[in-house]
Amino acid sequence: MVSTQFTVEQNKASIKLKVDAKGDFIKDKMGKLGDIMVNGKDYGDLMDNDGKVTAKFTDDSLIIL
């Protein structure tokens, strides 16, 4: 399978995302797209649940995007 990985960064926050050959985001079986990182520290996960993207943080707070 051919895929591409890219990093989205703003200020000191970043997330690495993978896209398959068809242009679809690759997620794991739990729906995780990638880790939400700030200054190299993992603050949570970017999740995709049937097309609804959510930031789930380590303190269990959620932001629906």
PDB file of N, CA, C and O in Angstrom, chain B, residues numbered from 101:
ATOM      1  N   MET B 101       0.842  -1.181   0.000  1.00  0.00           N
ATOM      2  CA  MET B 101       0.000   0.000   0.000  1.00  0.00           C
ATOM      3  C   MET B 101       0.886   1.241   0.000  1.00  0.00           C
ATOM      4  O   MET B 101       1.817   1.345   0.798  1.00  0.00           O
ATOM      5  N   VAL B 102       0.597   2.168  -0.884  1.00  0.00           N
ATOM      6  CA  VAL B 102       1.341   3.417  -0.978  1.00  0.00           C
ATOM      7  C   VAL B 102       0.644   4.451  -0.109  1.00  0.00           C
ATOM      8  O   VAL B 102      -0.573   4.619  -0.181  1.00  0.00           O
ATOM      9  N   SER B 103       1.425   5.141   0.711  1.00  0.00           N
ATOM     10  CA  SER B 103       0.847   6.197   1.536  1.00  0.00           C
ATOM     11  C   SER B 103       1.833   7.341   1.653  1.00  0.00           C
ATOM     12  O   SER B 103       3.019   7.202   1.353  1.00  0.00           O
ATOM     13  N   THR B 104       1.313   8.478   2.097  1.00  0.00           N
ATOM     14  CA  THR B 104       2.116   9.674   2.301  1.00  0.00           C
ATOM     15  C   THR B 104       1.888  10.149   3.722  1.00  0.00           C
ATOM     16  O   THR B 104       0.774  10.082   4.242  1.00  0.00           O
ATOM     17  N   GLN B 105       2.953  10.629   4.343  1.00  0.00           N
ATOM     18  CA  GLN B 105       2.836  11.186   5.688  1.00  0.00           C
ATOM     19  C   GLN B 105       3.202  12.659   5.614  1.00  0.00           C
ATOM     20  O   GLN B 105       4.182  13.028   4.966  1.00  0.00           O
ATOM     21  N   PHE B 106       2.421  13.496   6.274  1.00  0.00           N
ATOM     22  CA  PHE B 106       2.780  14.904   6.350  1.00  0.00           C
ATOM     23  C   PHE B 106       2.484  15.425   7.744  1.00  0.00           C
ATOM     24  O   PHE B 106       1.681  14.855   8.482  1.00  0.00           O
ATOM     25  N   THR B 107       3.144  16.513   8.087  1.00  0.00           N
ATOM     26  CA  THR B 107       2.998  17.116   9.410  1.00  0.00           C
ATOM     27  C   THR B 107       2.349  18.483   9.268  1.00  0.00           C
ATOM     28  O   THR B 107       2.773  19.317   8.469  1.00  0.00           O
ATOM     29  N   VAL B 108       1.300  18.689  10.071  1.00  0.00           N
ATOM     30  CA  VAL B 108       0.640  19.993  10.137  1.00  0.00           C
ATOM     31  C   VAL B 108       1.148  20.666  11.400  1.00  0.00           C
ATOM     32  O   VAL B 108       1.053  20.101  12.489  1.00  0.00           O
ATOM     33  N   GLU B 109       1.694  21.886  11.257  1.00  0.00           N
ATOM     34  CA  GLU B 109       2.251  22.596  12.405  1.00  0.00           C
ATOM     35  C   GLU B 109       1.700  24.008  12.489  1.00  0.00           C
ATOM     36  O   GLU B 109       1.506  24.679  11.475  1.00  0.00           O
ATOM     37  N   GLN B 110       1.453  24.448  13.720  1.00  0.00           N
ATOM     38  CA  GLN B 110       1.119  25.841  13.975  1.00  0.00           C
ATOM     39  C   GLN B 110       1.714  26.192  15.321  1.00  0.00           C
ATOM     40  O   GLN B 110       1.474  25.511  16.319  1.00  0.00           O
ATOM     41  N   ASN B 111       2.488  27.254  15.340  1.00  0.00           N
ATOM     42  CA  ASN B 111       3.231  27.641  16.530  1.00  0.00           C
ATOM     43  C   ASN B 111       4.043  26.429  16.996  1.00  0.00           C
ATOM     44  O   ASN B 111       4.889  25.954  16.237  1.00  0.00           O
ATOM     45  N   LYS B 112       3.830  25.919  18.180  1.00  0.00           N
ATOM     46  CA  LYS B 112       4.603  24.775  18.671  1.00  0.00           C
ATOM     47  C   LYS B 112       3.781  23.491  18.722  1.00  0.00           C
ATOM     48  O   LYS B 112       4.217  22.490  19.290  1.00  0.00           O
ATOM     49  N   ALA B 113       2.572  23.526  18.118  1.00  0.00           N
ATOM     50  CA  ALA B 113       1.709  22.344  18.069  1.00  0.00           C
ATOM     51  C   ALA B 113       1.839  21.675  16.704  1.00  0.00           C
ATOM     52  O   ALA B 113       2.015  22.345  15.686  1.00  0.00           O
ATOM     53  N   SER B 114       1.749  20.336  16.696  1.00  0.00           N
ATOM     54  CA  SER B 114       1.849  19.615  15.434  1.00  0.00           C
ATOM     55  C   SER B 114       1.094  18.295  15.509  1.00  0.00           C
ATOM     56  O   SER B 114       0.811  17.772  16.587  1.00  0.00           O
ATOM     57  N   ILE B 115       0.783  17.783  14.342  1.00  0.00           N
ATOM     58  CA  ILE B 115       0.199  16.450  14.220  1.00  0.00           C
ATOM     59  C   ILE B 115       0.685  15.846  12.911  1.00  0.00           C
ATOM     60  O   ILE B 115       0.696  16.519  11.881  1.00  0.00           O
ATOM     61  N   LYS B 116       1.086  14.582  12.946  1.00  0.00           N
ATOM     62  CA  LYS B 116       1.493  13.855  11.749  1.00  0.00           C
ATOM     63  C   LYS B 116       0.307  13.042  11.267  1.00  0.00           C
ATOM     64  O   LYS B 116      -0.285  12.272  12.023  1.00  0.00           O
ATOM     65  N   LEU B 117      -0.030  13.223  10.000  1.00  0.00           N
ATOM     66  CA  LEU B 117      -1.158  12.523   9.400  1.00  0.00           C
ATOM     67  C   LEU B 117      -0.672  11.682   8.231  1.00  0.00           C
ATOM     68  O   LEU B 117       0.267  12.060   7.531  1.00  0.00           O
ATOM     69  N   LYS B 118      -1.315  10.539   8.023  1.00  0.00           N
ATOM     70  CA  LYS B 118      -0.988   9.662   6.897  1.00  0.00           C
ATOM     71  C   LYS B 118      -2.192   9.608   5.969  1.00  0.00           C
ATOM     72  O   LYS B 118      -3.340   9.557   6.408  1.00  0.00           O
ATOM     73  N   VAL B 119      -1.893   9.621   4.658  1.00  0.00           N
ATOM     74  CA  VAL B 119      -2.919   9.576   3.623  1.00  0.00           C
ATOM     75  C   VAL B 119      -2.588   8.412   2.696  1.00  0.00           C
ATOM     76  O   VAL B 119      -1.433   8.226   2.312  1.00  0.00           O
ATOM     77  N   ASP B 120      -3.621   7.617   2.334  1.00  0.00           N
ATOM     78  CA  ASP B 120      -3.383   6.485   1.439  1.00  0.00           C
ATOM     79  C   ASP B 120      -3.346   6.948  -0.020  1.00  0.00           C
ATOM     80  O   ASP B 120      -3.511   8.135  -0.305  1.00  0.00           O
ATOM     81  N   ALA B 121      -3.133   6.019  -0.926  1.00  0.00           N
ATOM     82  CA  ALA B 121      -2.989   6.343  -2.344  1.00  0.00           C
ATOM     83  C   ALA B 121      -4.255   6.955  -2.933  1.00  0.00           C
ATOM     84  O   ALA B 121      -4.183   7.651  -3.946  1.00  0.00           O
ATOM     85  N   LYS B 122      -5.417   6.713  -2.320  1.00  0.00           N
ATOM     86  CA  LYS B 122      -6.678   7.284  -2.799  1.00  0.00           C
ATOM     87  C   LYS B 122      -6.945   8.667  -2.216  1.00  0.00           C
ATOM     88  O   LYS B 122      -7.936   9.306  -2.571  1.00  0.00           O
ATOM     89  N   GLY B 123      -6.067   9.142  -1.319  1.00  0.00           N
ATOM     90  CA  GLY B 123      -6.246  10.459  -0.706  1.00  0.00           C
ATOM     91  C   GLY B 123      -7.040  10.438   0.578  1.00  0.00           C
ATOM     92  O   GLY B 123      -7.389  11.495   1.105  1.00  0.00           O
ATOM     93  N   ASP B 124      -7.339   9.244   1.100  1.00  0.00           N
ATOM     94  CA  ASP B 124      -8.080   9.129   2.356  1.00  0.00           C
ATOM     95  C   ASP B 124      -7.119   9.079   3.539  1.00  0.00           C
ATOM     96  O   ASP B 124      -6.052   8.470   3.457  1.00  0.00           O
ATOM     97  N   PHE B 125      -7.506   9.727   4.646  1.00  0.00           N
ATOM     98  CA  PHE B 125      -6.685   9.668   5.847  1.00  0.00           C
ATOM     99  C   PHE B 125      -6.649   8.245   6.382  1.00  0.00           C
ATOM    100  O   PHE B 125      -7.667   7.553   6.392  1.00  0.00           O
ATOM    101  N   ILE B 126      -5.489   7.816   6.820  1.00  0.00           N
ATOM    102  CA  ILE B 126      -5.316   6.490   7.403  1.00  0.00           C
ATOM    103  C   ILE B 126      -5.500   6.609   8.903  1.00  0.00           C
ATOM    104  O   ILE B 126      -4.867   7.443   9.550  1.00  0.00           O
ATOM    105  N   LYS B 127      -6.370   5.769   9.458  1.00  0.00           N
ATOM    106  CA  LYS B 127      -6.595   5.754  10.900  1.00  0.00           C
ATOM    107  C   LYS B 127      -6.453   4.326  11.395  1.00  0.00           C
ATOM    108  O   LYS B 127      -6.576   3.375  10.624  1.00  0.00           O
ATOM    109  N   ASP B 128      -6.192   4.181  12.704  1.00  0.00           N
ATOM    110  CA  ASP B 128      -6.098   2.838  13.260  1.00  0.00           C
ATOM    111  C   ASP B 128      -7.493   2.296  13.536  1.00  0.00           C
ATOM    112  O   ASP B 128      -8.484   2.980  13.278  1.00  0.00           O
ATOM    113  N   LYS B 129      -7.583   1.079  14.057  1.00  0.00           N
ATOM    114  CA  LYS B 129      -8.892   0.441  14.257  1.00  0.00           C
ATOM    115  C   LYS B 129      -9.750   1.144  15.297  1.00  0.00           C
ATOM    116  O   LYS B 129     -10.958   0.911  15.358  1.00  0.00           O
ATOM    117  N   MET B 130      -9.139   2.011  16.126  1.00  0.00           N
ATOM    118  CA  MET B 130      -9.889   2.788  17.119  1.00  0.00           C
ATOM    119  C   MET B 130     -10.300   4.160  16.576  1.00  0.00           C
ATOM    120  O   MET B 130     -10.982   4.917  17.267  1.00  0.00           O
ATOM    121  N   GLY B 131      -9.891   4.484  15.350  1.00  0.00           N
ATOM    122  CA  GLY B 131     -10.241   5.761  14.733  1.00  0.00           C
ATOM    123  C   GLY B 131      -9.205   6.854  14.918  1.00  0.00           C
ATOM    124  O   GLY B 131      -9.443   8.003  14.547  1.00  0.00           O
ATOM    125  N   LYS B 132      -8.060   6.512  15.486  1.00  0.00           N
ATOM    126  CA  LYS B 132      -7.011   7.515  15.741  1.00  0.00           C
ATOM    127  C   LYS B 132      -6.311   7.886  14.439  1.00  0.00           C
ATOM    128  O   LYS B 132      -5.834   7.025  13.701  1.00  0.00           O
ATOM    129  N   LEU B 133      -6.262   9.200  14.175  1.00  0.00           N
ATOM    130  CA  LEU B 133      -5.557   9.728  13.016  1.00  0.00           C
ATOM    131  C   LEU B 133      -4.108  10.069  13.351  1.00  0.00           C
ATOM    132  O   LEU B 133      -3.221   9.901  12.514  1.00  0.00           O
ATOM    133  N   GLY B 134      -3.863  10.550  14.576  1.00  0.00           N
ATOM    134  CA  GLY B 134      -2.510  10.925  14.968  1.00  0.00           C
ATOM    135  C   GLY B 134      -2.486  11.523  16.357  1.00  0.00           C
ATOM    136  O   GLY B 134      -3.527  11.792  16.957  1.00  0.00           O
ATOM    137  N   ASP B 135      -1.271  11.727  16.860  1.00  0.00           N
ATOM    138  CA  ASP B 135      -1.058  12.312  18.185  1.00  0.00           C
ATOM    139  C   ASP B 135      -1.039  13.834  18.095  1.00  0.00           C
ATOM    140  O   ASP B 135      -0.458  14.396  17.167  1.00  0.00           O
ATOM    141  N   ILE B 136      -1.670  14.496  19.051  1.00  0.00           N
ATOM    142  CA  ILE B 136      -1.624  15.952  19.164  1.00  0.00           C
ATOM    143  C   ILE B 136      -0.401  16.287  20.024  1.00  0.00           C
ATOM    144  O   ILE B 136      -0.372  15.993  21.219  1.00  0.00           O
ATOM    145  N   MET B 137       0.598  16.900  19.403  1.00  0.00           N
ATOM    146  CA  MET B 137       1.863  17.173  20.081  1.00  0.00           C
ATOM    147  C   MET B 137       2.068  18.679  20.258  1.00  0.00           C
ATOM    148  O   MET B 137       1.780  19.460  19.351  1.00  0.00           O
ATOM    149  N   VAL B 138       2.567  19.082  21.430  1.00  0.00           N
ATOM    150  CA  VAL B 138       2.934  20.471  21.698  1.00  0.00           C
ATOM    151  C   VAL B 138       4.291  20.449  22.386  1.00  0.00           C
ATOM    152  O   VAL B 138       4.459  19.832  23.438  1.00  0.00           O
ATOM    153  N   ASN B 139       5.251  21.129  21.781  1.00  0.00           N
ATOM    154  CA  ASN B 139       6.632  21.144  22.308  1.00  0.00           C
ATOM    155  C   ASN B 139       7.159  19.731  22.560  1.00  0.00           C
ATOM    156  O   ASN B 139       7.880  19.500  23.530  1.00  0.00           O
ATOM    157  N   GLY B 140       6.800  18.787  21.689  1.00  0.00           N
ATOM    158  CA  GLY B 140       7.290  17.422  21.811  1.00  0.00           C
ATOM    159  C   GLY B 140       6.552  16.562  22.821  1.00  0.00           C
ATOM    160  O   GLY B 140       6.902  15.396  23.001  1.00  0.00           O
ATOM    161  N   LYS B 141       5.536  17.106  23.486  1.00  0.00           N
ATOM    162  CA  LYS B 141       4.765  16.348  24.471  1.00  0.00           C
ATOM    163  C   LYS B 141       3.407  15.962  23.874  1.00  0.00           C
ATOM    164  O   LYS B 141       2.760  16.773  23.213  1.00  0.00           O
ATOM    165  N   ASP B 142       2.988  14.724  24.113  1.00  0.00           N
ATOM    166  CA  ASP B 142       1.722  14.208  23.603  1.00  0.00           C
ATOM    167  C   ASP B 142       0.580  14.677  24.494  1.00  0.00           C
ATOM    168  O   ASP B 142       0.524  14.335  25.675  1.00  0.00           O
ATOM    169  N   TYR B 143      -0.338  15.470  23.917  1.00  0.00           N
ATOM    170  CA  TYR B 143      -1.473  15.998  24.671  1.00  0.00           C
ATOM    171  C   TYR B 143      -2.788  15.291  24.345  1.00  0.00           C
ATOM    172  O   TYR B 143      -3.821  15.617  24.929  1.00  0.00           O
ATOM    173  N   GLY B 144      -2.765  14.346  23.440  1.00  0.00           N
ATOM    174  CA  GLY B 144      -3.981  13.625  23.105  1.00  0.00           C
ATOM    175  C   GLY B 144      -3.946  13.094  21.688  1.00  0.00           C
ATOM    176  O   GLY B 144      -2.886  12.979  21.074  1.00  0.00           O
ATOM    177  N   ASP B 145      -5.131  12.771  21.178  1.00  0.00           N
ATOM    178  CA  ASP B 145      -5.252  12.149  19.865  1.00  0.00           C
ATOM    179  C   ASP B 145      -6.279  12.872  19.010  1.00  0.00           C
ATOM    180  O   ASP B 145      -7.282  13.376  19.514  1.00  0.00           O
ATOM    181  N   LEU B 146      -6.017  12.917  17.717  1.00  0.00           N
ATOM    182  CA  LEU B 146      -7.006  13.374  16.762  1.00  0.00           C
ATOM    183  C   LEU B 146      -7.734  12.127  16.279  1.00  0.00           C
ATOM    184  O   LEU B 146      -7.116  11.206  15.747  1.00  0.00           O
ATOM    185  N   MET B 147      -9.059  12.103  16.468  1.00  0.00           N
ATOM    186  CA  MET B 147      -9.857  10.916  16.196  1.00  0.00           C
ATOM    187  C   MET B 147     -10.847  11.178  15.067  1.00  0.00           C
ATOM    188  O   MET B 147     -11.321  12.299  14.885  1.00  0.00           O
ATOM    189  N   ASP B 148     -11.155  10.109  14.302  1.00  0.00           N
ATOM    190  CA  ASP B 148     -12.188  10.165  13.269  1.00  0.00           C
ATOM    191  C   ASP B 148     -13.182   9.048  13.554  1.00  0.00           C
ATOM    192  O   ASP B 148     -12.839   7.867  13.494  1.00  0.00           O
ATOM    193  N   ASN B 149     -14.412   9.433  13.865  1.00  0.00           N
ATOM    194  CA  ASN B 149     -15.465   8.467  14.145  1.00  0.00           C
ATOM    195  C   ASN B 149     -16.551   8.646  13.095  1.00  0.00           C
ATOM    196  O   ASN B 149     -17.426   9.503  13.228  1.00  0.00           O
ATOM    197  N   ASP B 150     -16.485   7.831  12.055  1.00  0.00           N
ATOM    198  CA  ASP B 150     -17.453   7.897  10.950  1.00  0.00           C
ATOM    199  C   ASP B 150     -17.561   9.298  10.356  1.00  0.00           C
ATOM    200  O   ASP B 150     -18.663   9.793  10.119  1.00  0.00           O
ATOM    201  N   GLY B 151     -16.431   9.928  10.119  1.00  0.00           N
ATOM    202  CA  GLY B 151     -16.405  11.241   9.485  1.00  0.00           C
ATOM    203  C   GLY B 151     -16.477  12.421  10.434  1.00  0.00           C
ATOM    204  O   GLY B 151     -16.332  13.565  10.004  1.00  0.00           O
ATOM    205  N   LYS B 152     -16.699  12.165  11.723  1.00  0.00           N
ATOM    206  CA  LYS B 152     -16.720  13.241  12.717  1.00  0.00           C
ATOM    207  C   LYS B 152     -15.338  13.295  13.371  1.00  0.00           C
ATOM    208  O   LYS B 152     -14.931  12.352  14.050  1.00  0.00           O
ATOM    209  N   VAL B 153     -14.625  14.392  13.167  1.00  0.00           N
ATOM    210  CA  VAL B 153     -13.262  14.524  13.688  1.00  0.00           C
ATOM    211  C   VAL B 153     -13.307  15.203  15.050  1.00  0.00           C
ATOM    212  O   VAL B 153     -13.952  16.235  15.232  1.00  0.00           O
ATOM    213  N   THR B 154     -12.599  14.591  16.005  1.00  0.00           N
ATOM    214  CA  THR B 154     -12.596  15.061  17.386  1.00  0.00           C
ATOM    215  C   THR B 154     -11.170  15.070  17.923  1.00  0.00           C
ATOM    216  O   THR B 154     -10.391  14.154  17.661  1.00  0.00           O
ATOM    217  N   ALA B 155     -10.839  16.114  18.677  1.00  0.00           N
ATOM    218  CA  ALA B 155      -9.580  16.143  19.429  1.00  0.00           C
ATOM    219  C   ALA B 155      -9.894  15.608  20.821  1.00  0.00           C
ATOM    220  O   ALA B 155     -10.693  16.195  21.551  1.00  0.00           O
ATOM    221  N   LYS B 156      -9.266  14.498  21.185  1.00  0.00           N
ATOM    222  CA  LYS B 156      -9.462  13.884  22.496  1.00  0.00           C
ATOM    223  C   LYS B 156      -8.157  14.065  23.281  1.00  0.00           C
ATOM    224  O   LYS B 156      -7.113  13.530  22.906  1.00  0.00           O
ATOM    225  N   PHE B 157      -8.238  14.822  24.367  1.00  0.00           N
ATOM    226  CA  PHE B 157      -7.047  15.163  25.133  1.00  0.00           C
ATOM    227  C   PHE B 157      -6.810  14.196  26.291  1.00  0.00           C
ATOM    228  O   PHE B 157      -7.710  13.455  26.689  1.00  0.00           O
ATOM    229  N   THR B 158      -5.605  14.212  26.820  1.00  0.00           N
ATOM    230  CA  THR B 158      -5.222  13.272  27.881  1.00  0.00           C
ATOM    231  C   THR B 158      -6.026  13.458  29.163  1.00  0.00           C
ATOM    232  O   THR B 158      -6.073  12.544  29.986  1.00  0.00           O
ATOM    233  N   ASP B 159      -6.663  14.619  29.358  1.00  0.00           N
ATOM    234  CA  ASP B 159      -7.509  14.824  30.538  1.00  0.00           C
ATOM    235  C   ASP B 159      -8.958  14.413  30.263  1.00  0.00           C
ATOM    236  O   ASP B 159      -9.857  14.742  31.038  1.00  0.00           O
ATOM    237  N   ASP B 160      -9.182  13.690  29.152  1.00  0.00           N
ATOM    238  CA  ASP B 160     -10.493  13.186  28.708  1.00  0.00           C
ATOM    239  C   ASP B 160     -11.428  14.279  28.207  1.00  0.00           C
ATOM    240  O   ASP B 160     -12.609  14.005  27.995  1.00  0.00           O
ATOM    241  N   SER B 161     -10.951  15.510  28.009  1.00  0.00           N
ATOM    242  CA  SER B 161     -11.787  16.533  27.396  1.00  0.00           C
ATOM    243  C   SER B 161     -11.812  16.322  25.884  1.00  0.00           C
ATOM    244  O   SER B 161     -10.876  15.762  25.314  1.00  0.00           O
ATOM    245  N   LEU B 162     -12.879  16.770  25.246  1.00  0.00           N
ATOM    246  CA  LEU B 162     -13.064  16.593  23.814  1.00  0.00           C
ATOM    247  C   LEU B 162     -13.391  17.930  23.153  1.00  0.00           C
ATOM    248  O   LEU B 162     -14.065  18.779  23.737  1.00  0.00           O
ATOM    249  N   ILE B 163     -12.903  18.100  21.929  1.00  0.00           N
ATOM    250  CA  ILE B 163     -13.294  19.229  21.094  1.00  0.00           C
ATOM    251  C   ILE B 163     -13.686  18.639  19.736  1.00  0.00           C
ATOM    252  O   ILE B 163     -12.862  18.041  19.043  1.00  0.00           O
ATOM    253  N   ILE B 164     -14.951  18.817  19.371  1.00  0.00           N
ATOM    254  CA  ILE B 164     -15.418  18.335  18.071  1.00  0.00           C
ATOM    255  C   ILE B 164     -15.036  19.379  17.031  1.00  0.00           C
ATOM    256  O   ILE B 164     -15.360  20.557  17.178  1.00  0.00           O
ATOM    257  N   LEU B 165     -14.357  18.951  15.998  1.00  0.00           N
ATOM    258  CA  LEU B 165     -13.881  19.867  14.967  1.00  0.00           C
ATOM    259  C   LEU B 165     -14.787  19.835  13.754  1.00  0.00           C
ATOM    260  O   LEU B 165     -14.540  20.547  12.780  1.00  0.00           O
TER     261      LEU B 165
END
